[in-house]
Structure formats: structure tokens, C-alpha cells
Amino acid sequence: MFIQWLRENKVAMWLLTVIRIYIGYEWLVAGWHKLTGGFDAAGFLQGAIANSTGEHPAVQGWWAAFLEHVAMPGVEFFNVLVPLGEFLVGLGLILGTFTTFAALMGLVMNAAFLLSGTVSTNVQMLLLEVLIIVAAANAGKIGLDRYVLPYLRKWFNKDGQTDQSDHKPAFKKRTV
């Protein structure tokens, strides 16, 4: 019943809009500061790897292995990906464009930060992003998704084929 309320209710739509803009602002500002002020993930990654040892490690060993063997060697890629990702997630959420996808990507980043031992606002942002994801299209109705999603639904039919007037199926589906 709560999920249906999130997905269909107008009050939920307005509440989700406020949540979406708040989360979007947080991501946009974080990404903008990194894009304009310079960003190097190496120190953060080294700190997370260091926090995977000791009596009460804050970072799980499997995640530290990923950071050490994938993220650190590819730190230059992450130096671009993280700030650009944060900025684009923020922009998508604020504008209400591809809202569910933007919230999902924000959730992935928040989870990565949490797995790296950084609590901060990541937990609350992650929980709010879950609400946006569960609400699906209702979270972006007061936003550009109101126009983008119907256009995309018109363009692509449910079989994944483009919905063009000259398109004819190669065969007819049989109904039983």
C-alpha cells in the first residue's frame, strides 16, 4: 500500500519533488566543488584501504581489495568519473530528468562511499534515493520526466522496436 501511495499519490509526488531537489542539490554542489576545485581520489582510496585492517576495520577486506587492485590503478579515471557523476546525478535530480536512473546512480555512489568507511550524510541520502527509486515515475512528474518519459514510451514500443509509421513486423505474434 505504501509503494502504491509513493507511485500514484499527488501528495507523494510533491513530497518526492522536495526530496529529489534536496538530494540533487547535495550532489550538484559536491560535484561542482570537485570539478572546479580540483579533485584527487588517491588520498581517499588510500585511507579506505588503510581502514580495512586492524581489530575493528571500517572497510571490508573484499572492498579494500577492489579499491587496491582496481580503483587505485585507475585513479585517473575515478578522478573524472566521481565529480562528473556527482554533478550529473545532481542535475538529473534537480531537473527531474531520468529521475529513477539518476537516483540509482546516486545510490551506487553513496553505497561506494559507505563501503569505503565514510558515513557522513551518505546513509540519509541513500535512504531518500531508495524512496525516489521505488516511487519511479511519480518522483519526476514535476520535472522534465513529465515530457521526456512519454516521448520515449511513444518512440519505443514494449518490444524495444522503434515506433515508426513505416515499421512493419517481420512476423505476427500468435495468441493462444
Residue pairs with C-beta under 8 A, 6 or more apart in sequence:
3 134
5 12
6 12
6 16
6 131
6 134
6 135
6 138
7 134
7 135
7 136
7 137
7 138
8 138
9 138
12 135
12 138
13 138
13 139
13 141
13 142
14 142
16 131
16 132
16 135
16 138
16 139
17 96
17 139
17 142
17 143
19 128
19 131
19 132
19 139
20 93
20 94
20 96
20 99
20 103
20 132
20 139
20 140
20 143
21 93
21 94
22 128
23 90
23 93
23 103
23 106
23 125
23 128
23 129
23 132
24 89
24 90
24 91
24 92
24 93
24 94
24 95
24 102
25 90
25 94
26 90
26 121
26 125
27 86
27 87
27 89
27 90
27 93
27 106
28 86
28 87
28 90
28 91
28 94
29 90
30 86
30 90
31 83
31 84
31 85
31 86
31 87
31 88
31 89
31 90
32 87
32 90
34 82
34 83
34 86
34 87
35 83
35 84
35 87
39 79
39 82
39 83
40 75
40 79
41 71
41 75
41 78
41 79
41 82
42 72
42 75
44 116
44 118
45 67
45 71
45 72
45 75
45 78
45 116
46 72
47 117
48 59
48 63
48 64
48 67
48 116
48 117
48 118
49 59
49 64
49 67
49 68
49 72
51 57
51 58
51 59
51 64
51 116
51 117
52 58
52 59
52 60
52 61
52 63
52 64
58 117
59 67
59 115
59 116
59 117
60 115
63 115
63 116
67 116
71 78
82 109
85 105
85 109
86 109
88 102
88 105
89 102
89 103
89 105
89 106
89 109
91 97
92 98
92 99
92 101
92 102
93 99
93 102
93 103
93 106
93 132
95 143
95 144
96 139
96 140
96 141
96 142
96 143
96 144
96 145
96 146
97 140
97 143
97 144
97 145
97 148
98 140
98 145
98 148
99 132
99 137
99 139
99 140
99 143
99 145
100 132
100 133
100 136
100 137
100 139
100 140
103 129
103 132
103 133
103 139
104 129
104 133
106 125
106 129
107 126
107 129
107 130
107 133
110 122
110 123
110 125
110 126
110 129
111 126
113 120
113 122
114 122
114 123
114 126
131 139
132 139
137 145
137 149
139 145
140 146
140 149
154 163
155 162
155 163
156 162
156 163
157 163
161 167
161 169
